[in-house]
Amino acid sequence: MATTKSILKDFGSTYFTSNGNLKRNKVIEDLDAYTPMLMKALLSNQLIHDTYTENVLVDEKNIEVFKLNQFIEMFTYKEYWQDSYTRFENKIGLNAGNKFIDETADVVLDFPFKDTVLKAGMTKEDQKDTDEVFLNETIAKSEIDELLEPKIFKNATKYDKEHLDGESVDTFDGDNLIIKGNNLVALYSLKKRYAGKVKLIYLDPPYNTNSDSFAYNDKFNHASWLVFIINRLEIAKQLLSDDGMIFIHTDDGEQAYLKVVMDMVFGRNHYLNTVTVKTKSSSGASGGGEDKKLKKNTEFITIYQNDFAQINIQNKTVPLDLYIQERKSSGKSFAYKSVLVDSGELVKIGETLDGSGKPIELFEVKNFKIKSISEISKEEGIPETDVYVKYLNKIFTTENAQTSIRKRVKNAVSDKNEFVIARYAPISGRNKGKKIDVGFIGKTKRLVSFLSATAFEEEGVVYKTEKAGTLWDDISWASISKEGGEVTFENGEKPEKLLQRVIQSNSLSGDIVLDFFMGSATTQAVAMKMNRRFIGIEQMDYIKTVSVERLKKVIAGEQGGISKDVNWQGGGSFVYAELMEKNQGYLRDIQNAQNASALNDVVTPMLEGAADLDFRVDLDKVLQDAEYQEMPLDNKKKLLIKVLDKNQLYYSYSNIDDANVQELMSSNDIAFNKSFYAEDD
């Protein structure tokens, strides 16, 4: 085997992946075709020639014969496979010690070798009408050769304000990118162009409930979900920049297990926080089973950060009257009860120095007047809530702040100076380098804090802002269906304000945001409105009718979601491209077959050589087997899916120059791929 590999290495990427794995199916295919260059190279080696050739006497002439089948057995381990199947599902798998793994107890589920790399729907509702196939299969690592090689793109189309209906393109210039295809395969196709360049990843994967698409095999439901996630996180980590962060949104069913997996992939030292997101009220009836369990009204976002990442803590808002009521109900008062109804006049009384030796100007406030909220309410005959609206910029409280500036002011002025203003330029913080006025009042010179610093008024309502910690209970989920223009995605959609907070937490204008469970394109829509670059991946067919359509409306200037907050006026662009299907199409057609006749229509071209099959299986013999013919439709479908070679879901870019591949592509397709993978050449 070592000798053979050394010969095959001379052919480079023809028979080896970029990771150095042998493309066994490709080798066997070319051996079957007696490809001249390959046969010449093999037979030129004395060891192979002596081992695998035999002289046969034919018509008194010695004919040298190459023992092809015996040579191929070296790649296939044929002794472990059978051509006839009662044992179909049990025998298509790995072996150890001349026994199949289902016949030995010395087997554990090892993540790198458990294949859940194919597909899964976005939400539990997808099972009603899905074109995806979720597989519980075990594939040996050595058998995964071409599966994760960069793939060919087709139908590349650019959308912008001048071309809302799309324009076919033959180049890629780093524009926003939307990919239709298996997300794991697509991620590996992005690796060389985007490795270490993605600033933020947000994922909203399937939640792995008993009713979602992962219920394909209940026995492996939990394990399959974990491996499905870990396979994707491993490549996601490679795409994330040194100062990048990843946010994963789940419910409570898998959140704890997800954290363990993320500890393993990203390192426990890179764990930042788990955010609890309130999704609905806990009052009222909502769904069955609530007499047995507490009602679910929260979800979770698990956050990990790379070494040089720094989270930008966001503010959350709540109506001030509600904020005050919540404090009262918990036995707490609201500190902002004073109103500076007359700000008086400033008289300079001296200067002092800050810690860096820069001057602090000191002013005494003369003839100022203060009233309480309740006093004004009674005097003007208006509710206290209206007082907060009318006098928002004058309402304040005092704090016993332990700051160096306060101490310097207190030491520099007299107790008789009741109200003092310090004017200086901070050397750090949000007002760094800008001159500001800060008030200190009373004998102890308590810091004067105005409500307007943490509140704002909008359409007659005052909203209180505070730092968003690990409880996000201020984002409304009530109007999600109205976001995205006329495009709706009723199940699994997240509010644009939620994504806005996530994206602002660790990205700036021009940074790349990645979401490879794209769904309705909320992440991409928000990223575009916030002037971030984005990549989205989705396999479901609704990518064209929902996801792309939503982004087209964003380009046109739709005003839902966060549009008004960010003054969105439209614009932007993105390129849509599809992974070029090979066996992927057969997977979909097999899964969608509703009866035996429809399944036969799929099998016929598979038999005629249009599909790439597992080289260890003789499909024709399988189909003729009496037990196969008596199988229920679902079992037949599962078996046929197993027979398909999973390395050949899509066409590999390494084959783009093959004439038979180019026959299936347009000239634009070929040029686009050459442009996209230019960095690979």
N, C-alpha and C positions, 0 to 999 in steps of 0.2 A: 504493500500500500504506500509506503514511504517513497519508493522509487517512482511509482505512478504519479504521486502528488508533485514530485520534483519536476517531472516532465510537464505536467499540466500547468505548473506555475509559469512556464515560459509563454503561456497564452494569456497571462495577465487576467484582466477583468472578465474575459470570456468564461472562465471556469472558477473564478474566485471572487468573493465579495470584498468590499473595502475593508472588512474586518478580518479577512484572511480565511473565511469559511469556504469550503468546497461547494460549488453548485452541482450537487450530485445529479439532479434531474437533467441539467443541461449536458453533463458528460454522457449520461446514458442515452439521451436523445441523439447526440452526435455519433455515438458508437453504433446505435441502431441504424443510422443513416450511412455508416462507413465513411464519414467525412474524411476526405483524402489527407488534409494536413494533419489531422489528429492521428489517423492510422499510421502515417509515415513516421510521425514522432515516436509513437509507441513501439512500433516494430523495429525502429532503429536502435532501440535499447536491447542489448544482448540478453539481459536477465528476463525481460518480458517476452522477448522472442522465443527463448528456449523454454519458458514455462508455459506459454499459452499458444504455441503453434504445434502442429502435428502433420507429419507427412502421410498422405493417403494415396494408395495405389489406385489409379483410375485409368482403365484402358492401357495398362502396362506403363503408365506414366505416374511419376511421383508429383502429387499436388500438395502444396503447403496450405494448410487450413488454419485460420485463426479461430481459437475456441472462444467465440464471442460470449456465449451464455455463461461460461465458467468465469470469464473475466468480469462480466457485469455483476455476478454474484458477490464479488468482493465489495461492491458498493451497496448492495441491497440486502445482504444477510437473508437470502431467500429461504433458508431452512426454517426461519421463524414464521413464514407466511404460508397461507393456504389459499387455494383458488376457489374452493367451495365453502359456503357459509351457512352453518346453523348458528355458528359462533360469531357471526358478523361483528356485532357491536363489541363483544368482549375481546376479540382477537385483533382488532385494528388498534394497536397501541404499542407501548414500549415493552422491552423485555429485559430481563436481568438474570444471569446465570441459566440461560436456556429456558427460562420460564417467563410467561407474560406477567406484567406487574399485578394484574388482578388475581394471580394465583399464588402470590407470596405476601407474607405479612411484613416483609422488610422494606416497606415503602412509606414514604411520608410525602406530603404535599409541599414541594419546594418551589417557592415563587418563581424563580427564573425559568423553570421548566414547565410551568402550568400555563397553557395557552388560553387566555381569554382575550386575545388581541383583535378579535374581529369586530363585533358590533354590539351596540345596546341602545335602546331607545332613550329619549330624553325624559319621558315621564311614564307613569304607570298607565296612562290612557293610550299610549302608543300601541299597545298590544291589540287594540281593537282593529286597527287598519295599518299594518306596518309592512314595510318592504325590507326590514332588517332581519338579520339572523344572528342570534346569540348562541354561541357554541361552548359547551363544556368539553374540552378536549385536552389531552396531554400530548405535547409535542416535544421530543428531545431537542435540547439546545443545538446539538450537532445537525439536526434536520432543518433548522431554520436558517436557510441560506439567503435566498433572494427576497424573502418576505419584507425585510426592513431596508432594502436597497432603495435609493431615490427612484421615484416613479415618473412616468411621462404624464404631462398635463395635456388636456385638449379643450377646445371650445373657449379659449381665453377671450374674455369680453370686458371692455372697460366701460364704466358708467360714470358720467359727470353731468354737470348742468346742461351742457350743449348736446349730450348724447344720453338722455334718460332711457332711451330704448336700447342702449348698448351699442358698442362699436367693436368689431373684431380687431384684436391687436396681435402683433407679431414680436413685440419686445416687452420686457419687464424692467421698469426703472425704479423699483422699490416702493411702488404705490401701495396703498392699503390693499389687503389681499383676502379674498374669500375662497375657500376650497371646498368642493363637494367630494366626499370620499371618506373612507375609514380614517378616523382621527389618528390612530397610532401610526399607520403607514404614512399618512400625510405629515405628521410631525417629523418623522425621520427624513422625509423629502425636504424639509425646511432646515435641517440641521446645519449644513455647511454655510448657508447664507445667513442664518439668524442665530447661530450658537453664541451665547453670551451677550446678546443684544436686546433681549426682551426685558423691559423694566418691570412690568406687572402682569401677572397671570391671575385671572379670575375664572373659577370653574364652578358650574352648577351641574354636577353629574347626576345620573339616575340615583334615586334614594334607596333602591334595593328593598322595596316593600314586597310583601307576598303577592301583591296583585300587579306588579309591574313586569316588564319584559324579562327580568332576571328570574322569574319563576319557571323558566324553561326546565330546570332540573333542581327540584327542591333540595335534594340531598347535598348538592354542592352550591346552593344559593349563596351562602355567606362567603365561603372560600373563593368562589368565582368572582364575586364583587370585589373582594380585596385584591385579587391578582389583576383583575381588569384595571383597577385604579393604580396599582404599583407599577405595572408595565408602562403606563402613561406618565407617571410621575418621574420615572427614571430618565426619560427623554426630555420632559419638561424642565428638569433641573439643569440639563445641559444648555437649554435655550435661555435660561434666566441669567441676567447680568449680575455682576458682583454686588451691585447695589439694588438688586431686584427683590420683589416680594411676591408670594403666592397666596391667594385667598381661595379657600374651597368651601362651598356652601352645601350643607347637608342637614338632614333632620337628626333626631336623637337615635335612630336605629343603628347607624354605623359611625357616628361621630367619634366615639371613644376608640373604636378600632382604627379609624382613619388616622387619628393622632399617633397611634403606635406605628403605623405604616410610614407616616410622614417623619417621625423621629428617625426611623431606619434610613429613609432616603435622604433627607435634608440634614439630619443630625439634631439631636435633642437640644443642643445649645443654640439652634437657630429658631426654636419655637418662640413666637412673640406673644400671642394672645388667642383666646377663643371668644368671639363676640356672640352674644345672644341677641337674636333679632326677633322682636315681637311682630307676629304676622296677622293676628286677629284678636278680638276680644275674647275673654274667657266666659262671658255671659251668653245666655241663649243656647238653643239647640243647634248642633252642627254635626251631623253624621251619627252613625250607630255605634254601639259598643261603649258609650260614655258612662254607662252604669257600672262598668267593670274597670275602666281606666280613667285617669285624669285626662281632660281634654287637651289636645296639643294646640298650643297657640304661640309656640316659638320655634325657630330654627337656629342654626349655628353656622358661623364662619370661622374656620380654623386658619390662622395666619402664621406663616413662616417667612423669615427674612434672611438674605445672604449677609455676609460679613460687613459690607459697607452700606447697607440699607439704613435709612432713618425714617421712621414713620412721621408723617405730617398729621398731627392729631386734629380732627375736624370738630366743628361745632354742631350741636343739634339744637333744634328750636321747638318751643312749645308755647301755646297761647299763655300770656302772663296770668290771666285770671285763673286758668286751669292750674298753672304752676303754683300760684298762691294757695288755691284750694287744697292741692295735694299736700303742701307743707302743713297747712292747718290740720288736715285730717290725720297727719302723722305726729301732731303735737309740736310742730315747729312754726316759728313766726317768720314773717318776711321782713328783712332788715331795711328795705328801702321805704322809709316812711316820712322823710323830710323833703321839703321843696324850697329851693333857693329862689323865692319869688322876685327878689331884687338882688342882682349880683354886685351892686355898689360900685365903688371906684377903687382903682389900684394906685397906691402910693409907694414908691420905691423906698425901702428902708435899709438897704445894704446888699452885700454879697458874701458868699462863702465859696468853698472849693469842693468839688467832688473827689472821689478816690484817685482819679488820674490827674488831679491838679487843675481841671478846667472849671471856669466860674459858674456859680449858681446864683442867679439874680433873685433877690428876695423883695416881695411886695406885701404891704399890709392892705387888706380889703376893708374899706371904710363904708359905712352906711348900708351894709347888706341887710337883707331881711329874710328870715326863714319861717315857714309855716309847716304844719303837719298835713298829711294827706287827708285825714279825717276832718281837720279844721277847714280846709278848702272845700271839701265835699259839702259840709254843712253851710258854709258861707255862700256858695254858688248854687246849692240845691241840685247837685249832680251826683251820680253814683261814683264811688271810688274808682271803678274801672275807667270812667271817663276822665277822672283826674289824671290817671296814668297816661292816657292818650294825649290830653291837652298839655301837660307839663313834663312830658317824657324827658326832655333835654335838661330839666332843672331838678329832677328828683335824684336824691343821693342818700348815702349812708356813710358812717364813719367806721374805720377799722383800726385796730391796734397793730398795724403792720410793722414787722420787724425789718426795716430797711435801713441801709446806711444813709440814704438821702434824708429820711425822717430824723435820724439822730443828728445829722449835721445841721438841719434846719432848727431843731429844738435847741441845740447848743448855741446857735447864732442869733436867736431872737429872744425878746422878753416875754414873760408870761402874760404881760399886758397886751401883747399883740395877739388878739383873739383868733383872727383868721388871717393866715399867711399863704401867699402863693409863691412857690419856687419855680423859676423858669430856667430850664437847662436842657442839654441834648444828651440823652442816654447813650451809653457806649455799647449797649447790647439790647436785644429784644426787638419787637416789631417796629419801634420808633427810633431805632438806632440812628444817631446822627441828626435827628430832627429836633428842633426846639419845641418843648411842650411845657404847659403849665400844670402843676400839681398842687392841690390845696391841702393845707393842714390846719386843723381847728382845735380850739380849747387850750387849756393849760398844758395838757400832755401832747398836744399837736397830733391828734389822731388823723389818719389819712382820709381825705374826702374822696369817695368813689361814686361816680355818677352812674345811674342805671343805664343811660344811653350807651355806655361802653359794652354792655352785655345784653342789650335789647334793641329792638327796632319796631317801627310802626309801619303797617301795610294795610291799606284800605280800611282804616279805622280800628284796626286790631293791633295791640302791642304783643310782640313775641319775645320771650326770654330765650337767650342763647347760653349754652354752657358746653364745656368740653365733652365730646362724645367718648365715653369710656367703653366698657365691655357690654353695656346694655343699650341697644339701639331700639327704643320704643317710640320714637317720634316720627317714623316714616309711615305714611298712609299706604295701605294696599287696596284701598276701596276703588280707586279709579284706574287700575292697571289696564282694563279693557279699552280705555279711551286713549291709551298711549300707542304711538306708532301709526297715527293717522287712521285710515280705514282698515288697516291690516290688523287682524286679531289673531291671538294665539292663546286660547283660553286656559290651557293647562301648563303650569310650570313657569310662567312668566314672572319676572321680578320687576319691582318699581324702578324707574329711571333714577329717582333720587337715591336709592340704595346703591346703584352702580356709580353714581356721581361721587358719593362719599368714599367708596372703595377706591375709585380711580384717583381721586384727589389725595388719598392717603400716601401714595408713593409714586407719583409720576408728575411730569411737567409737560408743557406744550412740546409736541414733537416726539415724545417717548413712545415706545411700542407697547401696546396692550394686546395680550393674547387670550382668547377664549376658544378652546377646542371642543366644548359642548355648546355650540352656538345657539341652537334653538331658534327663538324668534328674533335674534340679533339685538337684544337690548344692550349688551355690552358694547357692541360695535356702534350702535346708534348714539349712545352716550359718549363714547370715545370720539366720534366724529364731531359732535357738538362741542366737545371740550378741546378740540384741536390736537388730539392724540392720534398717532398712527395705530393701525390695528390689523390683527390677523384673526380670522374666524374660520372654523372648520365644522362642517355638519354633513352627515351622510344621508339624512332623510330627504325624500323628494320635495318636502315643503320648503327646502332651502330656496327654490325658485319662486314659489308662490307666496311665501311668507317672509323669509329672511331678506332676500334680495329686494323684494318689493318694499319692505319697510325702509331699507337703506336708500332706495331711490326717492322715497318721500322725504327722508331727511335731507337729501341733496336739494330737493325742490323747496325746502324751507318749512316743513310741517311744524306746528306750534304746540305739540303735546309734550308731556313729560317735563324735562328741565329746560325746554326751549326758551321760555320767557326769562328764567333765572340767568341764563348765559347770553341772552340777547341773540339767539340763533336766527340768522337770516338766510340760511341755505348755503350750498356750495359743497366743496369736497369731491372726492372721487374714490373709486375702488375698482380692482380687477377681480373678476370672477373666473375661476378655472376648475376643471374637473379632473380627477385622477382617471386615467384611461383604463377602463375596465377590461379584464380578461375573464378569469373564473368568477369574479365578483358578480357578473351578470347571471351566471348559472346559479350561484347561491341564492340570489333574489328570486329567480324564476322557479327554482325548486321549492322554496319556502312559500311562494304565492300559489303554487299549483293546488287547485281545489278538488281535483278528482284524478283518477288513474289515467284518464285520457290526456289531461293537461300535463301530467307528469311525464308521460311517454313522449309528448311533444318536446320536452326539455331533454330527455335522455337520448333521443335520436341523434341530434348533432353532437352530443357528448361522445357517442359511440363512433361517429364518423371522424373523430379526431379534432373537433373544434375546441374541445376543452382539454386542459392539462390535468391528468389524473395521477393519483398516487401510483408511483411506478411498481409498488408491491402488490397491486390489485388488478386482476383481470376482470374488468367490468362486464365483458360479454358473458363470462362464466357465471358471474354473480347474478345477472339478470335471468339466466336460464335455470338457475337453481330453484327447485320446487318450493323451498322454504321462503325464498325471497318473494316468489309470486303469491304466496299465501299471506304475506305480511300485511298488516293494516297500513293505510296510506301514510300516516304520520311516521311509522317506523321505516318505511321505504324512503321517505324524505330525509330522515336523519342519517340513514345509511349512505345515501347518495351524496349528502353533504360531506360525510367523512371521507368519501372516495376522492373528492376534489383535492387537488394539490393546493394547499394554502399558501405556498410560496408564490403562486401565480395568480393572486387575486387581481393584480393590476400589472400593466406592462412596465418593465424596468427601463430606466433611462439609458442604461448601458446597452440596450438593444435598439436604440433609436435609429441607428444607421443601417439596421437590417432592412433589406428591400421589402420583405413581407410585412414588416411593421409599418414602414413608411406608406405602404399602399392603403393603410387604414387611417392615415392622417392627412390633414390639409397642409399646404405649404406654410400657412400661418402657424399651425400647431407646431411644426418642426422648428420654425424660426423662434417661436416663443420659448420653447424648451431650451434651445441653444443659448438664448439670452438669459433665461432664469438660472441655468446651471453654469453660466460662464465662469463663475468663481471656482467651479469644480474642475474645470478643464486644465 
